[in-house]
Amino acid sequence: MNGPEEVRARLEETGYLVDDGLAVACFLALRLHRPLFCEGDAGVGKTALAAALAEALGAPLIRLQCHEGIDASQALYDWDFPRQLLHLRAAEAAGAVDADRLEGELYDRRFLIARPLLRALETCPSVLLIDEIDRADDEFEAFLLELLSEFSVTIPELGTVRARVPPVVVLTSNRTREVHDALKRRCLYHWFDHPDFARELAIVRRRLPGVSQRLAEQVTALVQTLRSEDLLKPPGVAETIDWAEALDALGASEVDAELAVATLGSVLKYREDAERARGLLPAALRGA
């Protein structure tokens, strides 16, 4: 892509709307082959960006979902022990006597299970999403440092696998903990904030073109109001879309207080937040 404006246009063709800062960050990530570290609250479009980039580039999206305790064998590669054992038994049944040759056959590429990181290195082009890196352990962060610097990995039995063209890498964090500076320094950084009313409305209209304009405006205004309250979990853009979609599925062309309360489970996920919202909705609807 030749510049941020082309990146913006290609992403908007997929239905993903970006501002100037994100368009520049994506362009630089593509041009400089640098990972893009996306941080912000849940539901603001971090994961969706990777999917939109993959669609815009015509490349497969390879996703690594991080969790506590994730290790290299789950993220990079593992050996297919059941197939190796079957091969060993078949070779023994056939009378194989060359132990060195048999051992070499056991650690052939065909017995290697490529996990997301290795698949991304071997697939060109590709978009690698390392989702919710803040849920992984410090040890896994350290493991990623070398891989993201060199875009290569050494498999002792097979040698070094190096990406012919580095994958486009998007890392996301909901900031449940601070990610180490060493990892961030290897990345371009973009903070995802909640959009303003006009931008959020445009996103809802783009994602749900069949929803009435009035319904989209009301839902967006209500979510903007809820975010200004002291909630345990403020709703993200994803919840705005879910709420509008739920109301539209019920045949609503606009929102009333009764319907809003009945569908709060689409936008709020904590009992305390829902109870607080019930008291706010009537007044908020009068202003929406």
C-alpha angles and dihedrals in degrees: 000000000000101000148337093283092058090048089052092049094047092048092047089054087062091051096257114125118207134186125226095269095052093044090055092046092051093047092051091047089054097042098043097035090235124148115250114227110205117193131178145095120318116274099028097113106269097129092038089058091064091050091048092049091051091051093045092050095041089236131133117260112231112192130199111190109204123216139164110291097018111154140186095271090058094045105033116023145316136193119254096236097180091055091045090052092049090050091049093051092046091050092049091049089052090054100253110176104169101099095185093051092046091051090050090052091052091059096048120133091252089069094051118102108212112216121200098282095050092043089054092052092049097043118079118219106018142144114226117203115196097190125203097355088175088073093060126086128259090253091059091050089054090050090054094053096076095039093053092045098049103019087221139101134197119228105195095216096044109025133237123341112201126183111246087209117013113248119244102258125204119183120190131198131182087198096242083146135004115270114223119266091234090067095042091051090062091056142062109244132222127174115214111214127183109273124245120253098270095048095045091049090052090052092050092048091049094048096040107032092163094061116099118256091237093052092048091050094048095047092047092049092048093051091048088053093048091052090057090059126084097260127163090230117016111211119255130214089271089061091048089056092045092051094048090047092050093050091047090051088056089056097253120152091181137013128257126184095255093051092044092054092046092055100041089113088073093062109022124051103184125075092222092053092048092051091050092047093053089064093047102045101078093055092040092052091054088059096042 
